Amino acid sequence: MFSWLNSDDSKKKTAEVFENVSSELRHIYKTKLLPLESAYNFHDFHSPALDDPDFDAKPMIMLVGQYSTGKTTFIRYLLERDFPGIRIGPEPTTDSFIAVMHGDKDGIIPGNALVVDPKKQFRPLSKFGNAFLNRFQCSMVNSEVLKGISIVDTPGILSGEKQRVDRGYDFTGILEWFAERVDRIILLFDAHKLDISDEFRRSIEALKGHDDKIRIILNKVSFLFSFLLHLGMLLSNLIIIFFLRRTWLITSNLCEYMEL
């Protein structure tokens, strides 16, 4: 059964020089793991075989959260500039999956072109259909930050069942696909809206098994601290007034007692 492991070619000792770690990982995968995956039809029931872009891709970060939690603003803060396709507002604005990646020139690549680009790692996403590809794009930005990482901005999650039906594609399934491949998952919460909608709960459940990648950011806390500071000052003043009044009452009662 494992005769391919004992072939003469595998026993030959050749000195190979690799320029980087990804090149050696690619070589090991194609010579050792890929034949094993093919022998057991691993690609038929789990995931397609890895291509060269999967090894050449930069580390990727995915931002997940409900609407108006600051996902897009977080990316703009990191890049210190706007990127093509950016939309920021108090209402739900980002309605697409946006892969923000490095490019020599700023521009937008639509999802239908991304999944056929042999230099990008998004070819397996074609299985989610045109409804998703119409809501998927890549923003190319000439930024020094993106020379080392890529960032995926996800649509803001609203509450209610109607939004899940109106999407027209498997939102949680796409999150699972990205969760398997990204290196870090950042969940953003608004300190003023800590309730979790049904779809957001399903989205968090879709990230199960990748707990080591998840980091949580509680955004807009400064506004909450300002409110708590004013509330604390109010409470402290009320407490001082309360104690002063109690002291005055005790002193008044003591004077009346001594006069008696």
C-alpha positions as CSV (number, residue, x, y, z in Angstrom):
1,M,0.0,0.0,0.0
2,F,2.8,2.4,0.9
3,S,5.1,1.3,-2.0
4,W,5.4,4.8,-3.2
5,L,7.2,5.7,0.1
6,N,9.9,3.1,-0.7
7,S,10.6,4.1,-4.3
8,D,14.2,4.5,-5.3
9,D,13.8,8.2,-6.0
10,S,12.9,8.9,-2.4
11,K,16.1,7.3,-1.2
12,K,18.4,9.4,-3.2
13,K,20.2,12.0,-1.1
14,T,20.5,15.3,-2.9
15,A,21.7,18.5,-1.5
16,E,19.0,21.1,-2.1
17,V,19.2,24.7,-1.3
18,F,16.0,26.6,-0.4
19,E,15.8,30.4,-0.4
20,N,13.2,30.6,2.4
21,V,11.0,28.4,4.7
22,S,8.0,28.6,2.4
23,S,9.9,27.1,-0.5
24,E,11.0,24.1,1.6
25,L,7.5,23.7,3.0
26,R,6.2,23.6,-0.6
27,H,8.7,21.0,-1.5
28,I,7.9,18.8,1.5
29,Y,4.2,19.1,0.8
30,K,4.4,18.1,-2.8
31,T,6.8,15.3,-2.3
32,K,5.5,13.8,1.0
33,L,2.0,14.9,1.9
34,L,0.4,15.4,-1.4
35,P,0.9,11.8,-2.5
36,L,-0.6,10.7,0.8
37,E,-3.6,13.0,0.4
38,S,-4.2,11.7,-3.1
39,A,-3.9,8.1,-2.1
40,Y,-6.7,8.5,0.5
41,N,-8.9,10.9,-1.5
42,F,-8.4,13.6,1.1
43,H,-9.3,16.3,-1.4
44,D,-12.7,14.8,-2.1
45,F,-14.1,15.0,1.4
46,H,-12.1,17.8,3.2
47,S,-10.4,20.5,1.2
48,P,-8.6,20.9,-2.2
49,A,-4.9,20.5,-2.6
50,L,-2.7,23.4,-1.7
51,D,-1.4,25.5,-4.6
52,D,1.8,27.6,-4.8
53,P,-0.1,30.8,-3.8
54,D,-1.0,29.1,-0.5
55,F,2.7,28.9,0.4
56,D,3.6,32.3,-1.1
57,A,0.8,34.3,0.6
58,K,1.6,36.7,3.4
59,P,0.2,36.2,6.9
60,M,-3.5,37.1,6.9
61,I,-5.7,38.8,9.5
62,M,-9.5,38.6,9.5
63,L,-11.7,41.1,11.2
64,V,-15.2,40.0,12.4
65,G,-17.8,41.9,14.2
66,Q,-21.3,43.5,14.1
67,Y,-21.9,46.7,12.2
68,S,-20.3,49.9,13.3
69,T,-17.8,48.3,15.7
70,G,-14.8,49.9,13.9
71,K,-13.5,47.1,11.7
72,T,-12.8,49.3,8.7
73,T,-11.6,52.2,10.9
74,F,-9.2,49.7,12.5
75,I,-7.7,48.9,9.1
76,R,-7.4,52.6,8.1
77,Y,-5.6,53.3,11.4
78,L,-3.1,50.6,10.7
79,L,-2.5,51.7,7.1
80,E,-2.6,55.4,8.1
81,R,-4.6,56.1,4.9
82,D,-7.8,55.2,3.1
83,F,-7.9,52.1,0.8
84,P,-10.0,51.6,-2.4
85,G,-13.6,50.6,-1.6
86,I,-13.5,52.0,1.9
87,R,-16.9,53.1,3.4
88,I,-17.2,54.3,7.0
89,G,-20.4,55.4,8.8
90,P,-22.6,54.9,11.8
91,E,-25.0,52.8,9.6
92,P,-24.0,49.4,8.1
93,T,-21.6,50.3,5.3
94,T,-19.3,47.4,4.5
95,D,-21.5,44.9,2.7
96,S,-18.7,42.9,1.1
97,F,-15.7,40.8,1.9
98,I,-12.7,42.9,1.2
99,A,-9.2,41.5,1.0
100,V,-6.8,44.4,1.6
101,M,-3.4,43.4,0.0
102,H,-0.2,45.0,-1.2
103,G,0.1,46.3,-4.7
104,D,2.3,48.6,-6.7
105,K,-0.8,50.7,-7.7
106,D,-4.0,51.3,-5.8
107,G,-7.0,49.5,-7.3
108,I,-9.8,47.0,-6.9
109,I,-10.0,43.5,-8.3
110,P,-13.5,42.0,-8.4
111,G,-14.2,38.6,-6.9
112,N,-14.9,36.9,-10.3
113,A,-11.4,37.9,-11.4
114,L,-9.8,37.0,-8.1
115,V,-10.9,33.3,-8.1
116,V,-9.3,32.7,-11.5
117,D,-6.0,34.5,-10.7
118,P,-3.3,31.8,-10.3
119,K,-1.2,34.2,-8.2
120,K,-3.9,34.6,-5.5
121,Q,-4.9,32.0,-2.9
122,F,-8.7,32.5,-3.4
123,R,-9.4,30.1,-6.2
124,P,-11.4,27.6,-3.9
125,L,-13.9,30.4,-3.1
126,S,-15.5,29.9,-6.5
127,K,-17.6,27.1,-5.0
128,F,-19.7,29.6,-3.0
129,G,-21.3,31.0,-6.2
130,N,-21.7,34.2,-8.0
131,A,-23.9,35.7,-5.2
132,F,-20.8,35.7,-3.0
133,L,-18.3,36.7,-5.7
134,N,-20.3,39.8,-6.4
135,R,-19.7,40.7,-2.8
136,F,-16.0,39.9,-2.7
137,Q,-13.2,42.1,-3.9
138,C,-9.5,42.8,-3.3
139,S,-8.3,46.3,-2.6
140,M,-4.7,46.7,-3.7
141,V,-2.8,49.3,-1.7
142,N,0.8,50.5,-2.0
143,S,1.4,50.5,1.8
144,E,4.5,49.4,3.7
145,V,2.3,47.7,6.3
146,L,0.8,45.4,3.7
147,K,4.3,44.2,2.5
148,G,4.2,41.9,5.6
149,I,0.5,41.1,6.1
150,S,-2.9,41.0,4.4
151,I,-6.1,42.0,6.0
152,V,-9.7,40.7,5.4
153,D,-12.5,43.0,6.2
154,T,-15.9,41.2,6.6
155,P,-19.4,42.6,6.3
156,G,-21.0,44.1,9.4
157,I,-23.3,41.6,11.1
158,L,-26.8,42.8,11.8
159,S,-29.5,41.3,14.0
160,G,-32.5,39.5,12.6
161,E,-33.3,36.5,10.4
162,K,-34.1,38.5,7.4
163,Q,-30.5,39.6,6.8
164,R,-29.3,36.0,6.8
165,V,-31.9,35.1,4.1
166,D,-31.2,38.2,2.0
167,R,-27.4,37.6,1.8
168,G,-27.9,34.9,-0.8
169,Y,-24.7,33.0,0.1
170,D,-23.3,30.9,2.9
171,F,-21.9,33.6,5.2
172,T,-20.8,31.2,8.0
173,G,-19.3,28.8,5.5
174,I,-17.1,31.5,4.1
175,L,-16.0,32.5,7.6
176,E,-15.0,28.9,8.2
177,W,-13.0,28.9,5.0
178,F,-11.1,32.0,5.9
179,A,-10.7,30.9,9.6
180,E,-8.8,27.8,8.4
181,R,-6.4,29.9,6.4
182,V,-5.9,33.1,8.3
183,D,-3.2,33.5,11.0
184,R,-5.2,35.8,13.3
185,I,-8.9,36.4,13.8
186,I,-9.9,39.6,15.6
187,L,-13.4,39.9,17.0
188,L,-14.4,43.5,17.6
189,F,-17.1,44.5,20.0
190,D,-18.7,47.9,20.6
191,A,-18.5,48.8,24.3
192,H,-22.0,50.5,23.9
193,K,-23.6,47.5,22.2
194,L,-22.5,44.3,23.9
195,D,-25.5,42.3,22.8
196,I,-24.8,39.4,20.4
197,S,-27.3,38.9,17.5
198,D,-28.3,35.4,16.3
199,E,-26.1,35.6,13.2
200,F,-23.1,36.9,15.2
201,R,-23.5,33.9,17.5
202,R,-23.5,31.5,14.6
203,S,-20.5,33.3,13.2
204,I,-18.6,32.8,16.4
205,E,-19.6,29.2,16.5
206,A,-18.2,28.8,12.9
207,L,-14.8,29.8,14.3
208,K,-14.8,26.9,16.7
209,G,-11.6,24.9,16.5
210,H,-9.5,28.1,15.9
211,D,-9.5,29.4,19.4
212,D,-5.8,30.0,19.4
213,K,-6.1,32.5,16.5
214,I,-8.8,34.6,18.1
215,R,-8.2,37.9,19.8
216,I,-11.0,40.1,21.2
217,I,-11.0,44.0,21.0
218,L,-13.5,46.0,23.0
219,N,-13.7,49.2,20.9
220,K,-14.9,52.7,21.8
221,V,-14.1,52.1,25.4
222,S,-12.8,55.7,25.8
223,F,-16.4,57.0,25.4
224,L,-17.5,54.5,28.0
225,F,-14.8,55.5,30.4
226,S,-15.8,59.2,29.9
227,F,-19.4,58.3,30.8
228,L,-18.3,56.3,33.8
229,L,-16.0,59.1,34.9
230,H,-18.8,61.6,35.0
231,L,-21.0,59.0,36.6
232,G,-18.4,58.4,39.3
233,M,-18.0,62.1,39.9
234,L,-21.8,62.4,40.3
235,L,-21.9,59.4,42.7
236,S,-19.0,60.7,44.7
237,N,-20.8,64.1,45.1
238,L,-24.0,62.4,46.1
239,I,-22.0,60.3,48.7
240,I,-20.3,63.5,50.1
241,I,-23.7,65.2,50.3
242,F,-25.2,62.2,52.0
243,F,-22.4,62.0,54.6
244,L,-22.5,65.8,55.2
245,R,-26.2,65.6,55.8
246,R,-25.8,62.6,58.1
247,T,-23.1,64.4,60.0
248,W,-25.3,67.6,60.3
249,L,-28.2,65.5,61.6
250,I,-26.0,63.7,64.2
251,T,-24.5,67.0,65.4
252,S,-27.9,68.6,65.6
253,N,-29.3,65.8,67.5
254,L,-26.3,65.7,69.9
255,C,-26.7,69.4,70.6
256,E,-30.4,69.0,71.4
257,Y,-29.5,66.1,73.7
258,M,-26.9,68.1,75.6
259,E,-29.3,71.0,76.0
260,L,-31.8,68.7,77.6
